[in-house]
């Protein structure tokens, strides 16, 4: 087990018995590009995870070790700053968050490693941030709640990794619950759990293996287009604070003023929020077929209205649509590459992977990497493995 290996590496390096923490990556089943528009998302924590072994060391130094990269970094607690070592910045950003709250962080040792694939859109960075935040919160007895830790992880990402992410990734890692997905209201931060039957259905990610250079610039453009749409509506309806307050009818009434591109972007967001609501009702009714239809509709909106898909993702969704046992599929994440998320009946998973791999090779000449996941609890301790 990787948790035991990380704990063993810690004892080899530092000789003491650590606190062992597990921090999961996440998927988002539906609700894409809605977070920064104060809408709804439906993530879940999954069994691709980062494991931490952490202990206070009675010194004034922080000693970090990445077991995956076999790289180390040490620096004084009093001199926490962004470094040229990118993986360490996610961790140091978390330490800085404790310090910014006026909390004295003692010297500590940390070894971490995991199974969250890098660049697959499962938020390995959020798992790293939340795992260390949780461990330090335990070791320092600071009693910060999970929502506070999620905000600290998000700020670490903003300030030390330089990525202006929403809160969903950190939230999902900390608030995940086995066998359930969680709907987060990105405006009020209220959340609600919905049942997801992991005994009958697997979440399978298909990694397109591409990341088009458009991704970051187009992401910023989409945010600006949505803000422009809101600004148009605000001139007529001052109470509209975000697209969360808009309706399809309202958008249509001002389509000419917005222009067709901005109108389509805004309409996608309004409709995607509605799809999250319908998808949650489908889960309560145990209707995975209806849930899957919302996923397909989400992909069509991302492809045609929001225009953040790409040929590789479209081919993967189309190929999945015709296969037995597939309830639904869509692109997941910012777009222009990355993964599709697929809901597949457990007894069809092997055949699904085989046929998708063949189809991707045949149509694009590309190798397909897939990840089978199930829904698990959020960040937590694994004290038992520390002494094995």
C-alpha positions as semicolon CSV with decimal commas, in nm:
position;residue;x (nm);y (nm);z (nm)
1;X;0,000;0,000;0,000
2;X;0,124;0,344;-0,093
3;X;0,027;0,491;0,246
4;X;0,255;0,239;0,415
5;X;0,535;0,309;0,167
6;X;0,511;0,686;0,234
7;X;0,517;0,623;0,611
8;X;0,818;0,391;0,571
9;X;1,003;0,652;0,361
10;X;0,933;0,908;0,632
11;X;1,084;0,684;0,903
12;X;1,392;0,621;0,686
13;X;1,447;0,993;0,637
14;X;1,346;1,132;0,974
15;X;1,335;0,843;1,220
16;X;1,014;0,943;1,399
17;X;0,654;0,820;1,380
18;X;0,440;1,045;1,160
19;X;0,075;1,133;1,136
20;X;-0,047;0,976;0,808
21;X;-0,312;1,161;0,608
22;X;-0,495;1,064;0,288
23;X;-0,615;1,344;0,054
24;X;-0,825;1,248;-0,251
25;X;-0,842;1,401;-0,595
26;X;-1,181;1,487;-0,739
27;X;-1,406;1,465;-1,041
28;X;-1,690;1,702;-1,129
29;X;-1,988;1,511;-1,263
30;X;-2,172;1,813;-1,399
31;X;-2,164;2,191;-1,358
32;X;-1,869;2,313;-1,568
33;X;-1,758;2,679;-1,585
34;X;-2,040;2,760;-1,343
35;X;-1,821;2,809;-1,033
36;X;-1,685;3,154;-1,124
37;X;-2,038;3,254;-1,226
38;X;-2,164;3,184;-0,871
39;X;-2,354;2,878;-0,988
40;X;-2,373;2,512;-0,890
41;X;-2,121;2,229;-0,924
42;X;-2,152;1,855;-0,846
43;X;-1,811;1,712;-0,754
44;X;-1,705;1,398;-0,570
45;X;-1,381;1,282;-0,409
46;X;-1,232;0,978;-0,584
47;X;-0,987;0,701;-0,501
48;X;-0,687;0,860;-0,672
49;X;-0,512;1,003;-0,369
50;X;-0,210;1,178;-0,219
51;X;-0,068;1,033;0,105
52;X;0,119;1,240;0,360
53;X;0,344;1,147;0,650
54;X;0,398;1,453;0,870
55;X;0,548;1,515;1,216
56;X;0,667;1,816;1,415
57;X;1,046;1,804;1,453
58;X;1,130;2,041;1,744
59;X;1,340;2,264;1,516
60;X;1,272;2,586;1,325
61;X;1,304;2,416;0,984
62;X;1,060;2,269;0,734
63;X;1,183;1,956;0,555
64;X;0,979;1,844;0,255
65;X;1,030;1,529;0,048
66;X;0,840;1,424;-0,266
67;X;0,859;1,045;-0,280
68;X;0,728;1,042;-0,639
69;X;0,999;1,276;-0,766
70;X;1,260;1,175;-0,504
71;X;1,333;1,543;-0,445
72;X;1,380;1,728;-0,118
73;X;1,358;2,090;-0,008
74;X;1,437;2,245;0,332
75;X;1,402;2,600;0,457
76;X;1,347;2,787;0,785
77;X;0,986;2,837;0,897
78;X;1,067;3,209;0,930
79;X;1,166;3,226;0,562
80;X;0,865;3,070;0,386
81;X;0,846;3,208;0,030
82;X;0,775;3,103;-0,328
83;X;1,064;2,897;-0,464
84;X;1,181;2,770;-0,801
85;X;1,067;2,421;-0,693
86;X;0,710;2,419;-0,821
87;X;0,587;2,112;-0,628
88;X;0,706;2,265;-0,301
89;X;0,515;2,589;-0,361
90;X;0,179;2,418;-0,309
91;X;0,296;2,308;0,037
92;X;0,473;2,630;0,131
93;X;0,165;2,826;0,026
94;X;-0,033;2,632;0,288
95;X;0,224;2,711;0,559
96;X;0,201;3,078;0,461
97;X;-0,176;3,064;0,507
98;X;-0,138;2,949;0,869
99;X;0,117;3,224;0,927
100;X;-0,110;3,490;0,772
101;X;-0,371;3,393;1,031
102;X;-0,124;3,479;1,304
103;X;-0,058;3,113;1,387
104;X;0,299;3,010;1,471
105;X;0,394;2,711;1,257
106;X;0,662;2,497;1,426
107;X;0,930;2,310;1,232
108;X;0,801;1,990;1,069
109;X;0,903;1,704;0,842
110;X;0,681;1,592;0,554
111;X;0,693;1,309;0,299
112;X;0,418;1,280;0,037
113;X;0,336;1,078;-0,273
114;X;0,029;0,964;-0,456
115;X;-0,176;0,820;-0,738
116;X;-0,358;1,131;-0,867
117;X;-0,252;1,156;-1,233
118;X;-0,089;1,492;-1,306
119;X;-0,264;1,694;-1,576
120;X;-0,573;1,472;-1,594
121;X;-0,802;1,727;-1,433
122;X;-0,842;1,542;-1,102
123;X;-0,693;1,830;-0,903
124;X;-0,373;1,681;-0,767
125;X;-0,274;2,032;-0,653
126;X;-0,585;2,070;-0,435
127;X;-0,521;1,728;-0,281
128;X;-0,164;1,833;-0,195
129;X;-0,280;2,160;-0,038
130;X;-0,568;2,010;0,158
131;X;-0,368;1,713;0,282
132;X;-0,096;1,927;0,438
133;X;-0,347;2,183;0,572
134;X;-0,539;1,900;0,741
135;X;-0,220;1,745;0,885
136;X;-0,089;2,073;1,027
137;X;-0,433;2,156;1,168
138;X;-0,423;1,823;1,355
139;X;-0,062;1,848;1,472
140;X;-0,091;2,212;1,580
141;X;-0,436;2,164;1,742
142;X;-0,562;2,479;1,568
143;X;-0,919;2,341;1,534
144;X;-0,988;2,513;1,200
145;X;-1,299;2,378;1,028
146;X;-1,293;2,212;0,685
147;X;-1,438;2,511;0,499
148;X;-1,161;2,731;0,642
149;X;-0,901;2,475;0,533
150;X;-1,055;2,470;0,182
151;X;-1,024;2,850;0,159
152;X;-0,663;2,828;0,280
153;X;-0,583;2,571;0,011
154;X;-0,744;2,792;-0,253
155;X;-0,545;3,096;-0,139
156;X;-0,224;2,890;-0,140
157;X;-0,299;2,803;-0,504
158;X;-0,364;3,169;-0,590
159;X;-0,063;3,315;-0,410
160;X;0,207;3,049;-0,436
161;X;0,115;2,845;-0,746
162;X;-0,020;3,146;-0,936
163;X;-0,344;2,973;-1,042
164;X;-0,669;3,168;-0,984
165;X;-0,883;2,859;-0,922
166;X;-1,234;2,847;-0,780
167;X;-1,308;2,677;-0,447
168;X;-1,457;2,357;-0,589
169;X;-1,137;2,149;-0,601
170;X;-1,036;2,206;-0,239
171;X;-1,397;2,178;-0,124
172;X;-1,442;1,839;-0,294
173;X;-1,119;1,699;-0,151
174;X;-1,216;1,797;0,205
175;X;-1,593;1,741;0,196
176;X;-1,612;1,423;-0,014
177;X;-1,827;1,140;0,120
178;X;-1,815;0,775;0,006
179;X;-2,109;0,678;-0,214
180;X;-2,229;1,037;-0,249
181;X;-2,175;1,340;-0,468
182;X;-2,200;1,689;-0,321
183;X;-2,374;1,987;-0,476
184;X;-2,199;2,311;-0,386
185;X;-2,365;2,649;-0,424
186;X;-2,064;2,859;-0,526
187;X;-2,233;3,179;-0,407
188;X;-2,360;3,090;-0,057
189;X;-2,119;2,793;-0,006
190;X;-2,415;2,587;0,113
191;X;-2,386;2,223;0,012
192;X;-2,599;1,910;-0,004
193;X;-2,515;1,541;-0,054
194;X;-2,687;1,316;-0,307
195;X;-2,662;0,933;-0,326
196;X;-2,450;0,780;-0,600
197;X;-2,460;0,400;-0,626
198;X;-2,095;0,301;-0,666
199;X;-2,181;-0,073;-0,658
200;X;-2,352;-0,057;-0,999
201;X;-2,169;0,228;-1,171
202;X;-1,807;0,322;-1,225
203;X;-1,673;0,663;-1,312
204;X;-1,423;0,613;-1,593
205;X;-1,204;0,898;-1,714
206;X;-1,064;0,893;-2,067
207;X;-0,756;1,113;-2,096
208;X;-0,732;1,267;-2,442
209;X;-0,359;1,311;-2,381
210;X;-0,372;1,659;-2,534
211;X;-0,370;2,007;-2,385
212;X;-0,412;2,275;-2,648
213;X;-0,233;2,604;-2,583
214;X;-0,566;2,789;-2,605
215;X;-0,668;2,666;-2,262
216;X;-0,553;2,944;-2,027
217;X;-0,614;3,245;-2,252
218;X;-0,958;3,121;-2,358
219;X;-1,051;3,052;-1,995
220;X;-0,989;3,418;-1,912
221;X;-1,180;3,527;-2,222
222;X;-1,484;3,320;-2,117
223;X;-1,483;3,485;-1,776
224;X;-1,474;3,828;-1,939
225;X;-1,757;3,737;-2,180
226;X;-1,976;3,626;-1,890
227;X;-1,894;3,946;-1,699
228;X;-1,988;4,148;-2,008
229;X;-2,324;3,970;-2,025
230;X;-2,388;4,048;-1,658
231;X;-2,293;4,415;-1,715
232;X;-2,551;4,440;-1,996
233;X;-2,823;4,292;-1,773
234;X;-2,727;4,512;-1,477
235;X;-2,805;4,826;-1,679
236;X;-3,167;4,711;-1,691
237;X;-3,187;4,500;-1,374
238;X;-2,951;4,628;-1,100
239;X;-3,037;4,324;-0,885
240;X;-2,854;4,089;-1,128
241;X;-2,520;4,027;-0,955
242;X;-2,406;3,728;-1,161
243;X;-2,541;3,485;-1,419
244;X;-2,688;3,298;-1,124
245;X;-2,958;3,569;-1,118
246;X;-3,028;3,549;-1,493
247;X;-3,287;3,343;-1,681
248;X;-3,299;3,229;-2,043
249;X;-3,589;3,469;-2,107
250;X;-3,394;3,761;-1,963
251;X;-3,094;3,683;-2,182
252;X;-3,308;3,649;-2,491
253;X;-3,466;3,989;-2,430
254;X;-3,120;4,150;-2,448
255;X;-2,953;3,921;-2,703
256;X;-2,906;4,199;-2,959
257;X;-2,734;4,423;-2,703
258;X;-2,500;4,145;-2,590
259;X;-2,414;4,015;-2,934
260;X;-2,453;3,649;-3,026
261;X;-2,124;3,521;-2,881
262;X;-2,176;3,668;-2,533
263;X;-2,543;3,561;-2,543
264;X;-2,446;3,199;-2,617
265;X;-2,183;3,196;-2,339
266;X;-2,433;3,328;-2,085
267;X;-2,714;3,099;-2,204
268;X;-2,485;2,797;-2,158
269;X;-2,416;2,893;-1,793
270;X;-2,786;2,948;-1,714
271;X;-2,877;2,614;-1,874
272;X;-2,588;2,431;-1,705
273;X;-2,712;2,541;-1,363
274;X;-3,054;2,400;-1,455
275;X;-2,889;2,073;-1,564
276;X;-2,719;2,037;-1,224
277;X;-3,061;2,068;-1,060
278;X;-3,219;1,810;-1,292
279;X;-2,920;1,575;-1,244
280;X;-2,957;1,589;-0,865
281;X;-3,327;1,505;-0,889
282;X;-3,237;1,212;-1,116
283;X;-2,998;1,079;-0,850
284;X;-3,267;1,099;-0,583
285;X;-3,496;0,901;-0,815
286;X;-3,220;0,648;-0,894
287;X;-3,248;0,740;-1,262
288;X;-2,896;0,717;-1,403
289;X;-3,025;0,728;-1,761
290;X;-3,167;1,077;-1,702
291;X;-2,850;1,181;-1,521
292;X;-2,649;1,065;-1,823
293;X;-2,868;1,266;-2,060
294;X;-2,781;1,581;-1,862
295;X;-2,411;1,496;-1,908
296;X;-2,450;1,464;-2,285
297;X;-2,642;1,794;-2,294
298;X;-2,366;1,956;-2,086
299;X;-2,105;1,843;-2,338
300;X;-2,309;1,975;-2,630
301;X;-2,334;2,312;-2,455
302;X;-1,961;2,321;-2,381
303;X;-1,889;2,231;-2,744
304;X;-2,137;2,457;-2,926
305;X;-2,228;2,745;-2,693
306;X;-1,925;2,785;-2,467
307;X;-1,686;2,654;-2,733
308;X;-1,422;2,507;-2,500
309;X;-1,415;2,153;-2,637
310;X;-1,183;2,018;-2,906
311;X;-1,186;1,742;-3,167
312;X;-1,024;1,486;-2,938
313;X;-1,281;1,535;-2,660
314;X;-1,572;1,534;-2,907
315;X;-1,453;1,206;-3,059
316;X;-1,429;1,047;-2,713
317;X;-1,782;1,154;-2,614
318;X;-1,923;1,041;-2,949
319;X;-1,751;0,702;-2,923
320;X;-1,885;0,650;-2,569
321;X;-2,242;0,737;-2,673
322;X;-2,286;0,420;-2,880
323;X;-2,135;0,172;-2,633
324;X;-2,340;-0,064;-2,411
325;X;-2,361;0,022;-2,042
326;X;-2,270;0,390;-2,085
327;X;-2,517;0,618;-1,908
328;X;-2,351;0,946;-2,000
329;X;-2,028;1,120;-2,101
330;X;-1,892;1,473;-2,130
331;X;-1,570;1,670;-2,126
332;X;-1,455;1,764;-1,776
333;X;-1,258;2,069;-1,669
334;X;-1,146;2,389;-1,838
335;X;-1,146;2,239;-2,186
336;X;-0,927;2,219;-2,501
337;X;-0,797;1,881;-2,384
338;X;-0,781;1,679;-2,064
339;X;-1,035;1,410;-1,982
340;X;-1,387;1,303;-2,055
341;X;-1,589;1,168;-1,762
342;X;-1,804;0,863;-1,832
343;X;-2,064;0,682;-1,621
344;X;-2,040;0,312;-1,704
345;X;-2,221;0,006;-1,568
346;X;-1,973;-0,201;-1,363
347;X;-2,012;-0,517;-1,575
348;X;-1,936;-0,321;-1,895
349;X;-1,626;-0,132;-1,780
350;X;-1,364;-0,369;-1,926
351;X;-1,537;-0,377;-2,264
352;X;-1,580;0,001;-2,254
353;X;-1,208;0,061;-2,195
354;X;-1,114;-0,184;-2,470
355;X;-1,350;-0,033;-2,729
356;X;-1,270;0,329;-2,642
357;X;-0,896;0,260;-2,666
358;X;-0,943;0,099;-3,008
359;X;-1,170;0,381;-3,134
360;X;-0,928;0,655;-3,027
361;X;-0,635;0,477;-3,192
362;X;-0,834;0,418;-3,509
363;X;-0,977;0,770;-3,547
364;X;-0,684;0,982;-3,429
365;X;-0,389;0,747;-3,409
366;X;-0,353;0,835;-3,041
367;X;-0,299;0,616;-2,736
368;X;-0,577;0,643;-2,476
369;X;-0,510;0,639;-2,103
370;X;-0,810;0,558;-1,882
371;X;-0,868;0,574;-1,505
372;X;-1,136;0,379;-1,325
373;X;-1,246;0,552;-1,008
374;X;-1,496;0,517;-0,731
375;X;-1,629;0,777;-0,487
376;X;-1,460;0,795;-0,145
377;X;-1,449;1,002;0,174
378;X;-1,268;1,334;0,184
379;X;-0,937;1,411;0,356
380;X;-0,873;1,210;0,672
381;X;-0,609;1,049;0,893
382;X;-0,474;0,696;0,863
383;X;-0,306;0,660;1,200
384;X;-0,293;0,281;1,177
385;X;-0,036;0,271;0,895
386;X;0,209;0,502;1,072
387;X;0,340;0,233;1,305
388;X;0,340;-0,061;1,062
